Amino acid sequence: MPVAIPIADTRELPVYQRIAAKATHLRELGMTYPEISGKLGLDRWTAGKAVRWFGGLGRDENSK
């Protein structure tokens, strides 16, 4: 007797992906990475990684 059991994806997105849109918006407003990290409660390296990741979405390698 075959049994079908749905498998739910329970993984959370990494922090840098969850805050990427907000961090990018703050960066576009002229805030520095240390300012962004203070505002969002994370370290400046994560803020930078978020902005770089968000900026690369939907962009092909030839448009850089």
C-alpha positions in Angstrom: 0.0 0.0 0.0 1.7 3.3 -1.1 1.7 6.1 1.4 2.2 9.8 0.4 3.7 12.0 3.1 4.2 15.7 2.3 7.5 17.0 3.4 7.4 20.6 4.5 10.4 22.8 4.0 11.0 24.3 7.5 14.4 25.9 6.8 14.6 29.6 7.5 16.3 32.0 5.2 19.7 33.3 6.4 19.6 36.6 8.2 21.3 38.5 5.4 18.5 37.4 3.0 15.7 38.3 5.4 17.0 41.9 5.9 18.4 42.5 2.4 15.6 44.7 1.1 15.6 46.9 4.2 19.4 47.1 4.3 19.6 48.0 0.6 16.9 50.7 1.1 18.9 52.3 3.9 22.1 52.1 1.9 20.4 53.9 -1.0 19.4 56.6 1.5 23.1 57.2 2.1 23.6 55.3 5.3 27.0 53.6 6.0 27.2 49.9 6.8 27.9 50.6 10.5 24.9 52.9 10.6 22.7 50.2 8.9 24.0 47.5 11.2 23.2 49.6 14.3 19.7 50.4 13.0 19.0 46.7 12.2 20.8 45.2 15.2 23.4 43.2 13.3 27.1 43.4 12.5 28.3 45.5 9.6 29.6 42.5 7.7 26.1 41.1 7.5 24.7 44.4 6.4 27.2 44.5 3.6 26.5 41.0 2.6 22.8 41.7 2.5 23.2 44.7 0.2 25.6 42.8 -2.1 23.2 39.8 -2.3 20.1 41.9 -2.9 21.9 43.9 -5.6 22.8 40.8 -7.5 19.3 39.4 -7.7 18.0 39.3 -11.2 21.3 40.6 -12.7 23.2 38.7 -15.2 27.0 38.6 -15.2 27.3 40.8 -18.3 25.4 43.8 -16.9 28.0 44.5 -14.2 
